[in-house]
Amino acid sequence: MNNPFETGHIKNYILLYVSVVVIMILFFIAATLFRDIDEVEKKSFQTQPSDVSHAKKIRQNVDEVNSTRFKLMPKGY
């Protein structure tokens, strides 16, 4: 195998390296130019709880059923 520094092939290796770097830079520039940035709408949540009457009735019924089936111990261990 010949030494690339002595035979003059080093120019080809440097040219290959530079061409790969230039292609990477071009792809990076193309990716940043054609990127579409969508604006995301900020979501806001209600701070006041809504008044749902049927949910309260269901919750009361569930509490009544659970209170008759289970009894808590007076002291936790």
WOJO-V601385 format. One record per run of one state. SS is the DSSP state (@ for helix, = for strand, . for the rest). FROM is the first residue (numbers start at 1). LEN is the number of residues. If there is no record, write none. Layout:
# WOJO-V601385
[[SS & FROM & LEN] [SS & FROM & LEN]]
This chain:
# WOJO-V601385
[[. & 1 & 3] [@ & 4 & 4] [. & 8 & 2] [@ & 10 & 24] [. & 34 & 19] [@ & 53 & 17] [. & 70 & 8]]
